[in-house]
């Protein structure tokens, strides 16, 4: 692994933060993470800070992953960090350009992180997947590595108070076998979602989930919103954002 001083420092800070919180991170399937060559790393999205666990998974195999981040962050200290960590800025008004940058990175042998659900799942179940991960893998001719994280939502997620102290939460990470880009985008996306569903179920197995807990899916006895309820909450959130944007324009 080539030296990347900024990435090295950030990794050290993340490890220190996790130590301070007492997080108990358990990774299974590390042997499936590619040590060389490009790959799309597809990850479920339940928490604001789950990208940190993803970065550590990469480092366990001697790789620095490349995140796709909002292009509006490409200024100031965050922009500087993005540049030195080779992050890929995503401009929703110019999606083709961001997509092309990601494909180029994959062809150059990078691991590019993609969240197929696009946004955090308030239900903590897998939402409908976008086809971007599959399309990138097919165009770059690289595999998709499915990865499921469970427990990160207890630290910081939407609609639940943050728990940033020393709490000793367990976080389970399951890495699946790489999926070759051998199907059309829709079929490959379906295959990816099925694989991640299995990994998430495995990550949840034997995890202590108290009945009625807000961070536990309704299906498992918790009080998180169902997928349908979460979809309505997302629509309301989007409407509020659009209203604020309209107010700023005027």
N, C-alpha and C positions, 0 to 999 in steps of 0.2 A: 504494500500500500504506500503510495507516494505521500510524503509529508505535506500536510495542509495545516499550518500553525493555527489558523483561526478555528478550523473544525476541531483540532486537538484541544484547544482551550475550552471551547463550548462543551465538548464531550466531558472534560474534567469537571466543569461546572454542573452539568447534568448529573453525573455520578455523585457529586457532593450533595446536591439537592435531594436525590433519592435516598442517600445515606441519612441525611438529616431527617427526612420524613419516615425513615424506617421501612420504606417500601420493600416488599418481599416479591421480587420478580422471578418468575419461573418460566423458562423458555423450553419448549419441546419442538423438535423438528429442525434444529439448527443445521443439521446436515443437508437440508434441502436448499439452504441459502447459497446462491452461486458465489464462488470465490473469484471467478474471473468472468468477463464478458458482460454484455448488457442484459437487462431484464426489467420488466415492469413489476414493481412490488405493489400489489393490490391489498389495501388495508381497510378494515371496517372502521367506522368513525363514531365514537361515543363520547369523546372528551376533548377539551381544548388542548391538553398537553400530551395526547397520545403520540404525537410526532416525536417526542423525546424517547419513548420506548423504542420506536421504530429505528431511530438513529443508533441506539445501543445494540439492537439486533444486528444491524449492518456491521458495526465495529467488531462484534463477536466473530465475524467471518472475515475481518480485515478489509471491510469496504466502507466507504463514505457514501451514503445515499444522497440523492439529489431531489429536493422537495420542489413541488410546484406550488407557488405562493402568489397571492394577489399582487398584481403589478403596481397597484397604488402604494404598496409598501416600499417600493424601490427608491427610497430617498432617506436621508439622514443616517442614523446608526443602523437601522434595520436594513436599509438599502446596501450599506457597506458590508454588513454581515452576509446578506444574500449574494452579493458579488463574490466574496471570498469563499463562500461555501458552494458556489456554482448552482445556486437555486435558479429555478426557471420561473420568471414572472408570467402570470396569467392575466391577460387583459380580456375581459369578457366581450369587449367591443371589437376585439381583433383576435378572436379565438384561433383562427387558422395559423397565425404567426406563432402563438404559444405552442400549439400542437406541433408545428414544424420544428421548433427548438427542442421539444421533448423527443421527437423521433431522431433528430440528429444526435442528441446525447445518448440515446439507446444504441444507435449504430456505432458511436464512439466507445461503447463498452461500459456505459454508466448504468447504475441502478436508479431508476426513476420511480418515486413514490406517487401512487395515484389512489385517491379515495373514490371508489366507484359510486358511492352514495352521494357524493358531492358535498353534503352538509352533515352536521352532527345529527344522529338519530336520537330523538327525544324518547323514543320507546325502548331504545337499546336493543331492538331487533334489527335485522338487516332490511333496509329500505330497498326500493326498486333501484337497480343498477343502471348507470349510464354506460354507453358502449365505448367510451373513450379509451379505456385501458386495453380493450380487445383490439380496437382499430390501430392503436399505437404498436402493439405487439406484432400484429400482422404486417404493418408497413415496414417496421424495423427488422422483422424476422427474428424476434427474440421471445423467450418464454415469459409467461406470467407466473409470478410466485405469489400464491395466496397467503395471507397472514391475518389472524384474528386475535384481537386483544380483549381481555375481559377483566374488569375491575378498575380501569383507569377513570371511569365516570364517577367513582366515589371521591376522587380528588377535586375535579373541577369540570363541570359540564353545564349545560343550559338548564335554567329554572331551579337549580338546587344550590344552596349555599356552599361556597368553597370550603374544602378541608385541607388546608396547606400545612398543618402542624405535623407533629410526630405521631402518626396514627397507626403505623405498621400494617397498612392495607396490603393484602396479597394481590398481585397482578399476574394473571396467567396469559401467556403468549403461545399460540400454536402456529407453526409454519408448515404449510402443505407442500406436496411435491410440485415442482414446476410444471405448468401446463403449456405444451407446445402450441404455437399459433396455427393449428391444423384445421380450423373451422372458420366459416364466415363470421363476421362480427357478432351477430345476434346469437348464434349457436355457441360461440366461444364465451360470450357474456353469461349465457345460461349455465354453461359448464363451470365458469368461475364462481358464480353465485352459489351453485350447489356445493362446490368444494369449500367455500368459506362458511356456508351454513353448517357443514359437518365439523369444521374446525372450531367454530364458535360454540357448538354444542359440547365439543370435547373440552374446551377451555372452561365452560361453565360447570362441568361435571365435578362433583365433590367440593364445589365452592359454597361456603356457608352464606346462604341468602335468606335473611330473616323475613318472615311473612309481613307484608305491609310496608317494607322498606321502599323509599321513593326511588332508589337507584336499581331496583329489581323489576324486570319486565312483568307486566300484568299476567302473562301466560305462566310465570313461575311463582305467582302469589304475591308479587309486589304491587305498588301503586303507581308505577310509571304509566303514562298514557299508552293506549294501544296504538298500533300503526295508524289506524284511521283517525283517532283523536290527535295524534302527533301531526298528521298531515294538515288538519285544520289549524293547529297552532302555528305551523309553518306558514300557511297562507295568511294568517292574521299578522304574523311578524313581517312578512314580505309587504303586505299592504301598509303597515306602519312605516317601513323604510321608504317606500315610494312616496308616501305623504310627506315625510320629512325632507326627502330630496326635492319634492315639488315646492315646498316652503322655502328651501334654500335658493332655488332658482328665482323665486319671486322676491 
